[in-house]
Amino acid sequence: MDNNEYPVRDFTNTRSFPGTADNELDTALHGFEKIQSVSNLLFALALLAVAAAFSRMDWRFGLILWGFFLLDWALLALLPVFKKSFGPAKPPTTLLVAGRSLAALLPWPVNVALQVLGTLLVIYGFWIEPHHIHVSRQKLVSNKLQPGTRLRMLHLGDLHVERLTERERQLTHMVKSLQPDLILFSGDFLNLSYLTDPVAQAAAREVIQAWQAPLGVFAVKGSPAVDLEESVARVLEGLPIKLLEQDVVTLGVGEDAIRIAGLTCSHKPFVDFPLLRQMLAPPSDQFTILLYHSPDLAPQAAGLDIDLQLSGHTHGGQVRLPGLGAILTGSLYGRRFQSGKYFLGNLTLYITRGIGMEGAGAPRVRFLCPPEITLWEIAGSNS
């Protein structure tokens, strides 16, 4: 895709920025989380009332619908018991009730068939897909590198640890087995519900301390609402991981040298781009990687001497619909930047779907958007 498809936009008059503590989505997620404080009895009665309202005076179907509501609630409440995820059950149940209620308006037996399908999707989206990490393999050939140069680089993002689960243990095994030369992490260490939780911080440390690579492990902070200064300091304390904060490091790769520019993300391109431009001055002909949490800086970064930008933040939407893609992305550019590879002039942008999930009142769900780590093979060309 050409950079003309992603023109630089001016966000100086924007009031709400994704990933900040006062943005609309963050406020909504924390507000939605309060549903969890409703008593179990009152919540069950509320579900019964909704089922009755959408059953169109058919008490038998109303009880069936209520049963599906309660089954959703039970399936989500059991996730922490089986150490799958550790979010509140009532807020996502409320979302599922909304969808089920609309399906209930369809004629019999289509309405019941859709309720059964809904349960299968809940089991898949909450219990199965979020816990199977996919390895994406990417290759980039650059004439800035000599023909014999080879670099195996692992990109990780959006860890969002709540507790140690099978997903984190799977991640540790995969990182060790892939044996990368270099590991880069594009931010968001902890889950939004557990930012100051000592158990979550200790779990994140246990995961991260297993990351080892000959050329080092480098990271940047993620969203300001997630990667709090004190929390990141506790997670990384004493670990052999270099946190890049407006830093550029040069690494020797064979007879070549590559630059890694790590920039802290404010989610405000008009604030971060001048810092990036200053960091990379004067221009260089070395192969350069930008490690930055959000994809939203890419249209401007494409005008600099950057070959590859590694970002995350969007989680690929976590829920994707066939033919539509991500429902929400948390990007200033809307659904233009979702996940995967984009070409903006000479810049290659890659947005990882990430490993964990957001937190607060957001459902711990993934659908057609499995967690991802990305193994890059970067090589020199003959031209």
C-alpha positions in Angstrom: 0.0 0.0 0.0 1.3 3.4 -0.9 1.8 6.2 1.6 -0.8 8.2 -0.3 -3.4 6.0 1.3 -2.3 7.1 4.7 -1.8 10.9 4.6 -0.6 12.6 7.7 -3.4 14.0 9.7 -3.4 16.9 12.1 -4.6 15.9 15.6 -3.7 19.0 17.5 -7.3 19.9 18.1 -8.3 16.3 19.1 -9.6 16.1 22.7 -9.6 12.4 23.4 -6.5 10.2 22.6 -6.5 6.4 22.7 -4.4 4.8 25.4 -4.6 7.8 27.8 -6.2 7.8 31.2 -8.9 10.3 30.2 -9.9 9.0 26.8 -13.5 8.0 26.1 -12.8 4.3 25.8 -10.8 4.0 29.0 -13.5 5.9 30.9 -16.2 3.6 29.4 -14.3 0.5 30.3 -13.8 1.5 33.9 -17.4 2.6 34.2 -18.6 -0.6 32.7 -16.5 -2.5 35.2 -18.8 -1.2 38.0 -21.6 -3.6 36.8 -19.5 -6.3 38.6 -20.6 -4.8 42.0 -24.2 -5.6 41.4 -25.4 -8.4 43.7 -25.7 -11.8 42.2 -29.4 -12.0 43.0 -30.2 -8.7 41.5 -28.1 -9.5 38.4 -29.9 -12.8 37.9 -33.3 -11.1 38.3 -32.3 -8.4 35.8 -31.3 -11.2 33.3 -34.7 -12.8 33.9 -36.5 -9.4 33.3 -34.6 -9.0 30.0 -35.4 -12.6 28.9 -39.1 -12.0 29.7 -39.2 -8.7 27.7 -37.7 -10.4 24.6 -39.6 -13.6 24.8 -42.8 -11.9 23.5 -45.0 -13.4 26.2 -43.8 -16.9 25.5 -42.8 -18.0 29.0 -41.2 -21.2 27.8 -38.9 -19.4 25.4 -38.3 -16.8 28.1 -37.0 -19.5 30.5 -34.9 -20.9 27.7 -33.4 -17.5 26.9 -32.8 -16.9 30.6 -31.0 -20.2 30.8 -28.6 -19.1 28.0 -28.0 -15.8 29.8 -27.1 -17.7 33.0 -24.9 -20.1 31.1 -22.9 -17.2 29.7 -22.5 -15.8 33.2 -21.4 -19.2 34.5 -18.9 -19.7 31.6 -17.3 -16.3 32.2 -17.3 -16.7 36.0 -15.4 -20.0 35.7 -12.5 -18.5 33.7 -10.6 -17.4 36.8 -11.3 -20.8 38.5 -9.6 -22.6 35.6 -6.9 -19.9 35.4 -7.8 -18.9 31.9 -8.3 -15.2 32.5 -9.1 -13.0 35.5 -11.7 -10.4 34.5 -15.1 -9.6 35.9 -17.9 -11.8 34.6 -21.0 -9.5 34.8 -19.9 -6.7 32.4 -19.2 -9.1 29.4 -22.3 -11.1 30.2 -24.2 -7.8 29.8 -22.8 -7.4 26.3 -23.6 -11.0 25.4 -27.2 -10.5 26.7 -27.6 -7.6 24.3 -26.6 -9.7 21.3 -28.7 -12.6 22.4 -31.7 -10.4 22.9 -31.6 -9.2 19.3 -31.3 -12.8 18.1 -34.3 -13.7 20.3 -36.5 -11.5 18.1 -36.1 -13.8 15.1 -38.7 -16.5 14.4 -38.7 -20.0 16.0 -36.5 -22.1 15.6 -33.9 -19.8 14.2 -33.8 -17.8 17.4 -33.0 -21.0 19.5 -30.4 -22.1 16.9 -28.7 -18.8 17.2 -28.7 -19.1 21.0 -26.9 -22.4 20.7 -24.4 -21.0 18.2 -23.9 -18.1 20.7 -22.8 -20.5 23.4 -20.4 -22.3 21.1 -18.9 -18.9 20.2 -18.6 -17.9 23.8 -16.7 -21.1 24.6 -14.4 -20.6 21.6 -13.8 -16.9 22.0 -13.2 -16.9 25.8 -11.9 -20.4 26.5 -10.0 -21.4 23.4 -8.7 -18.8 21.0 -7.1 -16.4 23.6 -4.8 -19.2 24.8 -3.2 -20.3 21.6 -0.3 -18.1 20.5 0.4 -17.9 16.7 3.9 -17.3 15.4 3.8 -15.0 12.4 6.9 -15.2 10.2 8.0 -12.1 8.2 10.9 -11.3 6.0 12.4 -8.0 5.0 15.3 -7.6 2.5 17.2 -4.3 2.5 19.9 -2.9 0.3 21.2 -1.1 3.4 22.6 -4.4 4.5 25.2 -6.6 2.9 24.1 -9.7 1.1 25.5 -12.1 3.8 23.7 -10.3 6.7 21.0 -12.3 8.5 19.1 -11.2 11.6 16.4 -13.3 13.4 14.4 -10.7 15.4 11.4 -11.5 17.6 8.8 -8.8 18.1 6.5 -9.1 21.1 3.8 -6.7 22.2 0.9 -6.1 24.5 1.7 -8.7 27.2 -1.1 -7.5 29.5 -0.3 -9.9 32.3 -3.0 -10.6 34.9 -1.7 -13.8 36.4 0.5 -16.7 35.1 -1.6 -18.8 32.8 -1.0 -21.5 30.2 -0.7 -18.7 27.6 2.3 -17.1 29.4 3.9 -20.5 29.9 3.4 -21.2 26.2 5.0 -17.9 25.4 8.1 -18.7 27.4 8.5 -22.0 25.7 8.1 -20.4 22.2 10.6 -17.6 22.9 13.2 -20.1 24.0 12.6 -22.5 21.1 12.7 -19.8 18.4 16.2 -18.7 19.5 16.1 -15.1 18.1 19.2 -13.0 17.8 17.3 -10.0 19.1 14.0 -9.4 21.0 12.0 -6.2 20.8 8.9 -5.4 22.9 6.5 -2.7 21.9 4.9 -2.0 25.2 1.9 -2.7 27.6 3.3 -5.0 30.3 0.3 -5.4 32.6 -3.5 -5.8 32.3 -5.5 -2.6 32.9 -7.2 -4.2 35.9 -3.9 -5.1 37.6 -1.6 -2.2 37.1 -0.5 -1.9 40.7 -1.1 -5.4 41.7 2.1 -7.1 43.2 1.0 -10.6 42.1 0.6 -9.4 38.5 3.9 -7.5 38.6 5.7 -10.6 39.9 4.0 -12.7 37.2 5.1 -10.3 34.5 8.7 -10.4 35.8 8.7 -14.1 35.7 7.7 -14.1 32.0 10.1 -11.3 31.0 13.1 -12.6 32.7 13.0 -15.7 30.4 13.5 -13.5 27.4 17.1 -13.8 26.3 18.9 -13.1 23.0 22.6 -12.6 22.0 22.0 -9.0 20.8 19.8 -8.1 23.7 16.2 -7.5 24.7 14.9 -4.0 24.2 11.5 -2.5 25.2 9.5 0.7 25.1 6.6 1.7 27.3 3.1 1.3 26.0 0.0 3.4 26.6 0.3 6.0 29.4 -2.9 4.5 31.0 -1.3 1.1 31.1 2.5 1.4 31.6 2.6 3.5 34.7 6.1 4.8 35.6 6.2 3.0 39.0 4.7 -0.2 37.7 7.1 -0.6 34.8 10.0 0.2 37.2 8.9 -2.7 39.5 8.5 -5.1 36.7 11.8 -4.4 35.1 13.9 -3.9 38.2 17.1 -5.8 38.0 16.2 -7.6 34.7 18.6 -7.5 31.8 16.2 -5.6 29.6 17.0 -2.2 28.1 14.1 0.2 28.3 14.4 2.7 25.5 13.0 6.1 26.3 13.8 8.5 23.5 16.9 6.5 22.9 18.8 5.2 19.8 21.1 2.2 20.1 23.4 0.8 17.4 24.0 -2.9 17.2 26.6 -4.8 15.2 25.1 -7.5 13.0 27.8 -9.2 11.1 29.7 -6.5 9.2 26.7 -4.2 9.4 25.2 -2.0 12.0 21.5 -1.4 12.6 19.9 1.3 14.6 16.9 0.8 17.0 15.0 3.9 17.9 12.8 3.5 21.0 10.3 6.2 21.6 7.8 6.5 24.5 4.3 6.7 23.2 2.1 9.6 24.4 -0.5 8.8 21.6 -0.2 12.3 20.5 1.7 12.3 17.1 2.2 16.1 17.2 4.1 15.7 20.5 6.1 12.5 19.6 7.1 13.2 16.1 9.4 16.2 16.8 11.1 14.0 19.4 11.6 11.3 16.9 13.0 13.6 14.3 15.4 15.0 16.8 16.5 11.5 17.9 17.3 10.5 14.3 19.2 13.6 13.3 21.4 13.7 11.3 20.2 11.4 8.6 21.8 8.0 8.4 22.1 5.2 5.8 22.0 2.5 8.5 19.1 0.1 8.6 16.8 1.6 11.2 14.0 0.1 13.3 11.5 2.3 15.2 10.0 0.7 18.3 6.9 2.6 19.2 3.7 1.4 20.8 1.0 2.8 18.5 0.8 2.6 14.7 -0.4 6.2 14.6 3.0 7.8 14.1 3.7 5.8 10.9 2.4 8.3 8.4 4.9 10.9 9.7 7.7 8.4 10.4 7.6 7.4 6.8 9.2 10.7 6.0 12.3 9.8 8.0 15.1 7.3 7.4 13.2 4.5 9.1 12.9 1.1 7.4 10.7 -0.8 9.8 8.3 0.4 12.5 7.2 -2.2 15.1 4.0 -1.4 16.9 1.0 -2.9 18.7 -1.7 -1.3 20.8 -4.7 -2.3 18.6 -4.6 -6.0 19.5 -5.9 -6.5 16.0 -9.3 -5.5 17.4 -9.4 -8.7 19.5 -12.7 -9.4 17.8 -12.8 -9.5 14.0 -15.8 -10.2 11.8 -15.5 -12.0 8.4 -15.4 -9.4 5.6 -15.3 -6.5 8.1 -12.2 -7.0 10.2 -11.6 -5.3 13.5 -14.6 -3.7 15.2 -12.5 -1.4 17.3 -8.8 -0.5 17.0 -8.0 2.3 19.4 -6.2 4.2 16.6 -6.6 7.8 15.7 -6.8 6.6 12.1 -9.8 4.4 12.9 -9.8 1.0 11.2 -7.1 1.9 8.7 -4.4 0.5 11.0 -5.6 -2.9 12.4 -2.9 -5.5 12.4 -0.3 -7.0 10.1 1.9 -5.4 7.5 1.5 -2.0 5.8 3.8 -0.2 3.4 4.1 3.6 3.6 6.6 4.7 1.1 10.0 3.2 2.1 8.6 2.4 5.6 7.3 -1.1 6.5 4.9 -0.9 9.4 4.0 -4.1 11.3 1.2 -4.1 14.0 1.2 -7.1 16.2 -2.1 -8.5 17.5 -0.4 -8.8 20.8 -0.4 -11.5 23.4 -2.8 -10.6 26.2 -6.0 -8.6 26.5 -7.0 -5.1 27.6 -8.6 -5.4 31.0 -11.1 -3.4 33.1 -14.6 -4.0 31.9 -13.5 -5.2 28.5 -14.2 -8.9 27.7 -11.3 -11.3 27.9 -12.1 -12.5 24.4 -10.5 -13.1 21.0 -12.3 -14.1 17.9 -10.6 -14.6 14.5 -7.7 -12.7 16.1 -5.5 -15.1 18.0 -2.5 -13.8 20.1 0.6 -13.3 18.1 4.4 -13.1 18.3 6.3 -12.2 15.1 9.6 -13.7 14.0 11.4 -11.5 11.5 14.2 -12.5 9.2 16.0 -9.4 8.1 18.5 -9.9 5.3 20.8 -7.9 3.0 20.2 -7.7 -0.7 22.5 -7.7 -3.7 21.2 -4.4 -5.1 
